Amino acid sequence: MKDISDEELLKFISENKDRLIQYMKAEGINLVDVTRKNVKEGVSKVNEAATNIKDDLEPEIETIRNNTKEFINAFTNEDVQRHLIRSGMEFMLAIGTILDAIPKPEFVSKACEKASDLKSNINKEYCANNEDCPKKAEKLKKIEID
């Protein structure tokens, strides 16, 4: 191709303006059609890839859903809840008993005395929620009447 100067190019464009416009319109339409076709192909490939990924992951997603349900059901099970409450109450009672048994400074003793109401409430709640509570057994002792 021959090198042309800017002046020669401008002269050529002004002399062939109508033909260049026609050519650009035709090529522009072709360019739009090619671009549209490329975009449609690209979208189709993306959709196909997404469908393949979804199909590949579907069994795993179902497994995750089932495992999550089982995990939640395990913690919401009535027996598990009862044991968790009991163990929490037992732990609080154990801490209270330890605090009663250890030697402690005077300010700790005063704090423990103030907490005796809390301990009493814990004992009541423990008994209310524990069918094996020793205090319930004492109340339910059978009395022989002659």
Salt bridges, closest charged atoms under 4 A:
ASP33 OD1 - ARG36 NH1 3.96
GLU62 OE1 - ARG65 NH1 3.51
GLU78 OE2 - ARG82 NH1 3.73
ASP79 OD1 - ARG82 NH2 2.36
ASP100 OD2 - LYS119 NZ 2.85
GLU106 OE2 - LYS110 NZ 3.29
